[in-house]
């Protein structure tokens, strides 16, 4: 309420020409939920300068899985995208299941070309499989192939690359690891074969995973077979320390080792058998103390 004394033309509340009362009213509409949210977002966007938020890295948490799945699809169905065929041969020349018969002129008929097989097909001695792959993916994810492609060797730019003395099943498993980070082995035997091949292909992550799997699943009935396999790794770096751990486990389980496997180890590796015996004696002393 205004005092009557203030209702004058001098105060501006009374219009001079007709004596009308002048009032100024300010209306402020109430914001709804959507408008309030927008206002809050706007105010938060302007709280700092652009230098506070840039540079930034925006990541899709599912992208890595999606890329791996997409690359595995390319491996399984390369179609016309493949620019390289790897021919993996185990234990002999690359032939199909049936060789050509003798020709009438005394020579052999041309051998039937081995077909590209799916990753689940069985390998074995004297078998050959062809894998349609992609140079760019192999070069980016496998140091062995990156080095080979850049080496300038005769087959470094060839459309077909031969990998002799390579178990096809092991290569199939490792190609899936290279493309999509997936490493699946069907047996202990395949795990050993994959470990040796992963070492050849300079895949330290695969080597570490396979080594851990073998050591974490040791058993008395198979450790001597593991030892004989590890003894045959030669100069492969994956054998460093592995053989010693296998021998130590066998020494602790000396009373449970199969007699037949012990005889085979003694015949094939007498020095290693002596090492196992000495380790068993030490293990027995530790158990008594």
C-alpha positions in Angstrom: 0.0 0.0 0.0 1.2 3.5 -0.9 0.5 6.5 1.5 -2.0 8.9 0.0 0.6 11.7 0.2 2.8 9.8 -2.4 0.0 9.6 -5.0 1.0 12.7 -6.9 2.0 13.5 -10.4 5.5 14.4 -9.2 6.0 10.9 -7.9 5.0 9.4 -11.2 2.2 7.4 -9.8 -0.5 9.7 -11.2 -0.7 10.5 -14.9 -0.8 14.2 -15.4 -3.3 14.5 -18.2 -6.2 12.4 -16.7 -5.2 11.5 -13.1 -5.0 7.8 -13.8 -3.0 5.6 -11.4 0.1 4.1 -13.0 1.3 0.7 -11.8 4.2 -1.4 -13.2 3.8 -5.2 -12.9 6.6 -7.7 -13.7 5.5 -11.2 -14.5 7.9 -14.2 -14.2 6.6 -17.5 -15.7 7.3 -20.6 -13.7 9.6 -23.1 -15.5 8.5 -26.7 -16.0 10.7 -29.7 -15.4 12.1 -29.8 -19.0 12.9 -26.1 -19.0 14.5 -26.4 -15.6 16.7 -29.3 -16.9 17.7 -27.3 -20.0 18.5 -24.3 -17.9 20.6 -26.5 -15.6 22.5 -28.0 -18.5 23.1 -24.6 -20.0 24.4 -23.2 -16.8 26.7 -26.2 -16.3 28.0 -25.9 -19.8 29.1 -22.3 -19.1 30.7 -22.9 -15.7 34.2 -23.1 -17.2 36.1 -22.1 -20.2 36.7 -24.4 -23.3 40.3 -24.8 -22.2 39.0 -26.7 -19.1 37.4 -29.5 -21.2 39.7 -29.8 -24.2 41.6 -31.7 -25.3 39.5 -34.7 -24.4 39.1 -38.4 -25.3 35.6 -39.8 -25.8 35.5 -43.5 -25.6 32.9 -46.1 -26.5 33.1 -48.8 -23.9 31.7 -51.4 -26.2 33.9 -50.4 -29.2 36.8 -52.8 -28.4 34.5 -55.8 -28.2 32.7 -54.7 -31.4 36.0 -54.4 -33.3 37.2 -57.8 -32.2 33.9 -59.3 -33.3 34.0 -57.6 -36.6 37.6 -58.7 -37.3 36.6 -62.3 -36.4 33.8 -62.1 -38.9 36.4 -61.0 -41.5 38.5 -64.0 -40.6 35.6 -66.5 -40.9 34.2 -65.1 -44.1 37.0 -63.0 -45.8 35.5 -63.1 -49.3 37.2 -60.7 -51.7 38.7 -58.7 -48.8 41.5 -61.2 -48.3 44.9 -60.3 -49.9 47.0 -63.2 -48.6 46.7 -66.9 -48.2 48.7 -68.7 -45.6 49.5 -72.3 -46.3 50.2 -74.2 -43.0 51.7 -77.6 -43.3 52.4 -80.1 -40.5 54.8 -82.9 -40.9 55.0 -83.2 -44.7 54.3 -81.7 -48.1 51.0 -79.9 -48.6 48.6 -82.4 -50.1 44.9 -83.0 -49.9 43.3 -86.1 -48.5 43.6 -87.9 -51.8 46.6 -87.7 -54.1 46.4 -87.9 -57.9 46.9 -91.3 -59.4 49.8 -92.3 -61.6 49.6 -90.8 -65.1 49.8 -92.8 -68.2 53.2 -91.3 -69.1 54.7 -92.5 -65.8 54.4 -89.1 -63.9 51.9 -88.2 -61.2 48.7 -86.3 -62.1 48.6 -82.9 -60.5 47.7 -83.0 -56.8 44.3 -81.7 -55.8 44.6 -78.3 -54.3 43.9 -78.2 -50.5 40.8 -76.2 -49.8 40.5 -73.5 -47.2 39.2 -75.1 -44.1 37.2 -73.6 -41.2 39.0 -73.1 -38.0 37.3 -76.1 -36.3 38.7 -78.6 -38.8 41.1 -81.2 -37.5 44.8 -81.0 -38.2 47.5 -83.7 -37.9 50.7 -85.0 -39.3 51.1 -84.5 -43.0 48.1 -82.2 -43.2 47.8 -78.9 -45.0 45.3 -76.1 -44.6 44.9 -72.7 -46.3 43.8 -69.6 -44.5 42.6 -66.5 -46.4 43.8 -63.5 -44.3 44.5 -59.8 -44.4 48.0 -58.4 -44.5 47.1 -55.1 -42.7 45.5 -56.9 -39.7 48.4 -59.4 -39.4 51.0 -56.6 -39.7 49.2 -54.5 -37.1 48.7 -57.3 -34.5 51.6 -59.8 -35.0 55.3 -58.7 -35.0 56.3 -61.8 -36.9 54.2 -61.0 -39.9 54.9 -57.2 -39.7 58.7 -58.0 -39.9 58.3 -60.5 -42.7 56.2 -58.2 -44.8 58.8 -55.4 -44.5 61.8 -57.7 -45.0 61.9 -57.5 -48.8 62.3 -61.3 -49.0 61.2 -63.2 -52.1 57.8 -64.1 -50.5 57.3 -61.0 -48.5 54.9 -59.5 -51.1 53.6 -62.8 -52.5 49.9 -63.6 -52.6 50.6 -66.9 -50.9 52.8 -67.5 -47.8 54.0 -71.0 -46.8 54.4 -71.9 -43.1 56.0 -75.3 -43.0 56.2 -77.4 -39.8 53.1 -75.5 -38.6 50.2 -77.3 -37.1 47.1 -76.0 -38.9 44.9 -76.3 -35.8 47.3 -74.3 -33.7 47.5 -71.6 -36.4 43.7 -71.5 -36.6 43.5 -70.9 -32.9 46.2 -68.2 -32.9 44.7 -66.4 -35.9 41.5 -66.0 -33.9 43.6 -64.6 -31.1 45.3 -62.2 -33.5 42.1 -61.0 -35.0 39.8 -60.9 -32.0 41.7 -61.7 -28.8 40.0 -65.0 -28.5 42.2 -68.0 -27.5 40.4 -71.3 -27.3 42.2 -74.7 -27.1 40.5 -78.1 -27.2 43.1 -80.1 -25.3 46.4 -80.0 -23.4 48.1 -81.2 -26.5 46.8 -78.3 -28.5 47.7 -75.9 -25.7 51.4 -77.1 -25.9 51.4 -76.8 -29.7 49.8 -73.3 -29.6 52.4 -72.2 -27.1 55.3 -73.2 -29.3 53.8 -71.6 -32.3 52.9 -68.4 -30.4 56.5 -68.1 -29.5 57.6 -68.5 -33.1 55.1 -65.8 -34.2 56.3 -63.4 -31.5 53.0 -63.2 -29.6 54.0 -62.7 -25.9 50.5 -62.2 -24.6 49.4 -65.6 -26.1 52.5 -67.2 -24.8 51.8 -65.9 -21.3 48.2 -67.0 -21.3 49.0 -70.5 -22.6 51.9 -70.9 -20.2 49.7 -69.9 -17.3 47.0 -72.3 -18.4 49.5 -75.2 -18.6 51.1 -74.5 -15.2 47.8 -74.0 -13.4 46.4 -77.3 -14.6 49.4 -79.6 -13.9 48.6 -83.2 -13.0 50.8 -86.1 -12.0 49.5 -88.3 -14.9 50.4 -85.8 -17.6 53.4 -83.8 -16.2 56.0 -86.2 -17.6 54.5 -85.7 -21.1 54.8 -82.0 -20.5 58.4 -82.4 -19.5 59.3 -84.3 -22.6 57.5 -81.8 -24.8 59.2 -78.8 -23.0 62.6 -80.5 -23.4 62.1 -80.5 -27.2 61.4 -76.8 -27.4 65.1 -76.2 -28.0 66.0 -72.5 -28.2 62.4 -71.2 -28.0 62.2 -68.4 -25.4 58.9 -69.9 -24.1 60.9 -72.8 -22.7 62.9 -70.5 -20.3 61.9 -71.4 -16.8 59.0 -73.6 -17.9 61.0 -76.8 -17.8 62.3 -76.1 -14.3 58.7 -75.5 -13.0 57.5 -78.7 -14.6 60.4 -80.7 -13.1 59.7 -79.2 -9.6 56.1 -80.2 -9.8 57.0 -83.7 -10.9 59.4 -84.0 -8.0 56.7 -83.1 -5.5 54.4 -85.8 -7.1 57.2 -88.4 -7.5 55.2 -91.2 -5.9 52.2 -90.7 -8.3 54.1 -90.5 -11.6 53.2 -93.2 -14.2 56.0 -95.9 -14.4 55.7 -96.1 -18.2 56.2 -92.3 -18.6 59.2 -92.5 -16.4 60.7 -95.2 -18.5 60.1 -93.2 -21.7 61.7 -90.1 -20.1 64.7 -92.1 -19.0 65.2 -93.5 -22.5 64.7 -90.2 -24.3 66.3 -87.8 -21.8 68.7 -89.5 -19.3 70.1 -86.2 -18.1 66.7 -84.8 -17.5 65.7 -88.0 -15.6 68.8 -87.5 -13.3 67.7 -83.9 -12.8 64.2 -85.1 -11.8 65.6 -87.7 -9.4 67.8 -85.0 -7.7 64.8 -82.7 -7.4 62.7 -85.6 -5.9 65.4 -86.2 -3.3 65.3 -82.5 -2.3 61.5 -82.5 -2.2 61.5 -85.5 0.1 64.0 -83.9 2.4 61.8 -80.7 2.6 58.7 -82.8 3.4 60.5 -84.5 6.3 61.9 -81.3 7.8 
